[in-house]
Amino acid sequence: MFIPSFTRNKGASDIRYVTKSESTHVEAVRTLLKKYNLTDPTVNVRYWRI
């Protein structure tokens, strides 16, 4: 799996940058979905917590 091997190789602090970036990306996409009145396909997706 990508995340555990990434944290072993890079360290736990580096993964925080990835998770923050992904959170920012998801929120930006959700803003656009709402703006254009589109269905959010991730609304019921459960995310992993690190």
N, C-alpha and C positions, 0 to 999 in steps of 0.2 A: 504494500500500500504506500502511496506517495507521502502522506503527511508524517507518519512515524519515521520513515527513512530520511525525510527531509530534516526533521528535528534532530535526529542522531548526527547527521552530517553538518548541519548549520547551527544548531543550538536553538533552544526554546525562544530566546529573545528575537531571533530572526523571523520565526514563524508569526510573531505578532504583527510584523509589517505586512505579511501576506494576508492575514485575516482582516486587518484594518482596511487594506486596499480592496479586498473582496466585498467587505461590508459597504464601503463607499460606492463601489460599482453597483451593487444590488440596489442601494437606495436611489442612485441616479436613474437606473433603469425603471424602477418603480415610479419615480416622479414622472417620467415620460409616458409610462403606461397609463397613469392616472390622467395626465394632461390630454392624451388622445383617446381617453375612454376605452382602453383596451383591457382585456382580462389578464390578470397577473397569473401566469402558470406556476408560480412558486408559492402561492398563498397557503397551500397545505403541505408544503415540503418541510420536513424536519431537518434542521441543520445540526451538524456535529459541533459540540462545544469543545474547545481546546483549553 
